[in-house]
Amino acid sequence: MSTELLIPGATTIGLVFKDGVILASEKRYTYGRYVLSKAVKKVFKVSDRIGVACAGLVSDMQSIVQLITANMRLHELDTGRPCTVRALAKLTSQILFYRRLFPLLTQTLVAGVDEEGASLYILDPLGSIVKDEYAVVGSGAEISLGVLEAEYRPAMPLDDSKNLVVKSMRAAMARDATSGDGIDVLIITSEKSWEESLLVK
């Protein structure tokens, strides 16, 4: 009987550009040596101006997105105004920390645009929270991050930012066997948000 750790892999990217944010993740879902699916969604639009992207166990990703979406709606009903990106990141942090004894095995990116501008937050399974201009989580992070660090610059235009995300994702997919089968992208600006699915090999 094999004693290897059956840890799911992924590559998930978040990036702040001139007019908003981009969240992207590849579609492959692996468990150990097995490819369980080639069409898993790891990027989620939780409101018109906020998105969440994850790397880890898919069931835990879905659970955390359902929890934060429901709690965000309650927060908006209580305050009478839209939830900010920072407030949703802190809410996510509290939920993850509350579950620390039985953690949700997912690394989470929360990003969006509000009155403070575009922002991106990185959270680990225990709720630690860091704000940054770009981030990569998952098993392909080391490969993808090298490309991002070399070419990212503040206030990049949308096309350049999207091309950089695809380039860094391609690098991870080429070297990380647990990442692949296309890319889901969520782009959020102050005026609109939209999702794209790219068939990249």
C-alpha positions, 0 to 999 in steps of 0.5 A: 500500500502506498504511503504517499501524501495525496495532496491536490495541486493547483496554480492560482494567480491574482494581480492588480493592474491599472484599472482593476484586478485579475484572478486566474486558475487552471482547471485540472483537479488532481489527487495524488497521481490521479487526474480527477477532473479537467474542468474544475472551477477554482475562480468565483465571482461573489459580487459585481466587484469582488472575486475569490480564487482558491488552490487546494481541496475543491470541496473546501473551496466550495465551502469557503465560497458559500460561507463568505458569500452568505456572510457578505450578504448578511453584512450588506443587509446589516450595514445597508451598503456594499461590502468592501474588498478589505471587509470581505478579506477580514470576514474570510480570515475570521471564518478560516481562523474559526475553523483552525482546529479542523481547517479548510485545506485551501489557500485563498485569494480575495480581490476586487475594486471598491472606493479605495481602488483595486486590491488583492489579499492572500489568505492561508488555511488558518486565516493569516492575511497579507495584502499585495500587488500580485500573488500565486498560490498552489503547487505551481506557485514557485514556477509561476511567481518567477515569471510574475516577479520578473515582468510585473510593474505597477499600473500595467494596462489590462492587455499586458496584465492578462498576457502576463498572467497567461504567460506565468500560468503557462510556465507553471502548467509546463512544469507542474504535473498537477496544473493544466487543462486551460485557464479560468480568468475573472477580470474586475474593473470599476465599471464591469466584471467578466469571466473568460475561459482560455484553452491554453496548453 
